[in-house]
Amino acid sequence: MAKYGEAAQKSVASAMRKRKKGTLRSSSGQKVTSRKQAIAIGLSEAREKGAKVPAQKKKAVKKAARKTTTKKKTT
């Protein structure tokens, strides 16, 4: 059984193409140059669309939640 669905693969491929062109941006607005970060963005977009993608690791989810709460407090 496949770990990732076809839609997730297309989303990651799209993010990789954008990275190569230099148009892929992170949520903070900075240009993405890392291959791993581009893959993570593609998988995240696929999750939002409801594609078959395994859930994030708990450690990454906690870290992301911590970042959003600190951003809310400062603004």
N, C-alpha and C positions, 0 to 999 in steps of 0.2 A: 504494500500500500504506500502511495506517495506521501511524502511529508508535507509538501507544498502543492497547492492547486495550480492549475494553468493560469488563472487570473493573477495569482501572486507572482508567477514567473514573468508575466508580461509587465507587471508593475515594476519589478526589480530591473528588468531589461530597459524599460523606459528611463528609470532613474540613472542607470549607468550611461545611457546615451546622453542624457542631459549633463552628467558630470564631465564626460569627454568633451562636449561642446563648450562647457564652462558656464552653463546657465542654471545648474542645480544650486539651490540655496537652502540653508538650514532654517529652522524655525526662528532663529535669531536674525536671519537676513544675511549671514556671511556665506561666501562662496564655499562649496564643498569640494575638497580635493582628494579626500580619503576614499578609497574603494570600499572599505568596511562601512563607513558612514553612509555612503550612497546606497549600499545594500540595506542598511537599517532603515533608511528613509523609504525605500521602495516597499519593504515589508510592512512598515507602519501605514503607508497609504493603502496597501492591500487589505490590512486589518480593518481600516476605516470603511472600506467598500464592502466588507463582509466576505472576503475571499477565504479560502481554506488555508490558514496559516496558524501554526502553533502559537500559544500564548507566550508573551514575553517571560523571561526568567524573573522570579520574584525579586531578586536583587536589583535588576534594572528597573522594575516597576517602582520599587521603593525610592530609588535614586531620582527617577523622573518626578515622582510625586513630591519629593522633598524640594526639588528645584522650583516647581510651580508654586508651592506654598511660600517659599522665600521671595519669589518675584511678586506675589500678591502683597506681602507685608511691606515691601519697599515702595510700592507705587500707590 
